[in-house]
């Protein structure tokens, strides 16, 4: 058997395989026996007709047609062994070039090749934001606001700062309403807190000093980058009818530590809050270092990845979405039906993100190998003990059993992930991680973090009142390397 190989893009190999005459004729002999057993040939008992009779009766082309699948399959397997190849997906038969001699070409996907450049030269500044007094006071105010009590008014009065209003709210752009409502359906009620900074300035100012039953029209210019594309850069009119109002009563500052179940004084709570904000700021800065490092690594890495690997990643991503929806009693099929998509369309839509994730996975895996990061059995056992420490005695045996199966591999990956984060922060920014790692949970692992694959949560759909409120500031990041 003669095998000629040709390296193709996307980590594929083309194999041109030519069978020797003896192997080809043996395949035709077997095909003839199958014909003899399947068909009754005049003058012969079933299974006893010789090949030349079979060939004369059905034709040589029929024998070749019957034999070729078996010939190709066995020859391909032998060629894989001969050329020492490791396919990672199904092969594709390209063409049968000739039948005398029998020559065919088949393409097979191979493991990806990854060449990472000098990642150790990547330097990323570590720049945690300084926590200002304004940020601290904002956090303290928010903490206090969580314990607000709504109180009915003793007697009617105009609205004032701090009140909570129940309103009917309609939003208009160019005279057209943005509120989607069935004909005859009543308008829904909305709650607006008259706290400066929580509402658009125009809306806040217009609602100060009005009475229950009043209706006000408020015009506001929306930002060019507003999250709701329907109002970006446009003039929006809000029609607000005040239905009722309550007074928001905040607790005394001195009561806040007890309400927060904090053992200490108000000043100690303030100091703890500042420390927490600084830790969050440091964590966010670390996240930026890690993200920037990954971006630079991708820029200096050469990839040759078979399509099947990316398609498998997209399929896994779709299954992850299905598992997430299953928590709410919705099957993957129902999810796709709701979207109006077939499974193939859903996977195709995920391919760009799947390719990026695959690249990140492969590049970081190469960094792990070159940095010689590994985890010992002792480290795994120590992590298991740490992970089960908070479980009850009754639960520990079951959890320990889970950790001895597939979970053990997940623990290994999670620990490799931690070591990789530590190494990257030290290499790129010269710092040590600030946040102590949580123990691995038996119910789930952060192994995907190694690949930087934490999924960006889909933004919630913009509600009909979305333009009313300001965007909430981002105070932390959940994604980990």
ZITAWO-V844991 format. One record per pair of residues at least 4 apart in sequence whose C-alpha atoms are under 6 Angstrom apart, sorted by the first residue. I is the first residue (numbers start at 0). J is the second residue. Records with the same first field share a line. If there is no record, write none. Layout:
I: J ; J
//
This chain:
0: 17 ; 18 ; 19
1: 16 ; 17
2: 15 ; 16
3: 14 ; 15
4: 13 ; 14
5: 12 ; 13
6: 12
7: 11 ; 12
9: 303 ; 304 ; 305
10: 109 ; 111 ; 303 ; 304 ; 305
11: 107 ; 108 ; 109
12: 106 ; 107
13: 105 ; 106
14: 104 ; 105
15: 103 ; 104
16: 102 ; 103
17: 101 ; 102
18: 101
26: 66
27: 62 ; 66
30: 62 ; 66
31: 50
34: 38
35: 46 ; 48
36: 45 ; 46
39: 45
43: 47 ; 48
50: 54
51: 55
52: 56
53: 57
54: 58 ; 59
63: 67
67: 71
70: 74
71: 75
78: 82
79: 83 ; 84
86: 108 ; 109
87: 108 ; 109
88: 108
90: 106 ; 107
91: 105 ; 106
92: 105
93: 104 ; 105
94: 103 ; 104
95: 102 ; 103
96: 102 ; 103
97: 101 ; 102
108: 305
111: 303 ; 304
112: 303
113: 301 ; 302
114: 300 ; 301
115: 300
116: 299 ; 300
121: 427
122: 427
123: 288 ; 427 ; 428
124: 428
125: 428
126: 284
127: 280 ; 281 ; 284
128: 280
136: 140
140: 144
147: 248 ; 249
148: 247 ; 248
149: 245 ; 246 ; 247
150: 245 ; 246
151: 245
157: 208 ; 209 ; 210
158: 207 ; 208 ; 209
159: 207
160: 193 ; 194
161: 193 ; 194 ; 247
162: 192 ; 193 ; 245 ; 246 ; 247
163: 191 ; 192 ; 244 ; 245
164: 190 ; 191 ; 243 ; 244
165: 189 ; 190 ; 242 ; 243
166: 188 ; 189 ; 240 ; 241 ; 242
167: 188 ; 239 ; 240
168: 238 ; 239
169: 237 ; 238
170: 176 ; 177 ; 236 ; 237
171: 175 ; 176 ; 177 ; 235 ; 236
172: 235
178: 463
197: 468
198: 203 ; 468
211: 241 ; 242 ; 243
212: 241 ; 242
213: 240 ; 241
214: 239 ; 240
215: 238 ; 239
216: 237 ; 238
217: 236 ; 237
218: 235 ; 236
219: 234 ; 235
220: 233 ; 234
221: 231 ; 232 ; 233
222: 231 ; 232
223: 231 ; 232
225: 231
256: 261 ; 265
257: 261
263: 267
287: 291
288: 292
309: 353 ; 354
312: 353
313: 346 ; 349 ; 350 ; 353
321: 331
324: 329
325: 329 ; 330
335: 340
340: 344
349: 353
350: 354
359: 450
360: 450
366: 370
367: 372
382: 386
386: 438 ; 439
390: 394 ; 395
395: 399
402: 406 ; 407
403: 407
412: 446
413: 445 ; 446
416: 449
422: 426
423: 427
424: 428 ; 430
425: 429 ; 430
439: 444
447: 452
448: 452 ; 479 ; 480
449: 480
451: 480
453: 478
461: 465
//
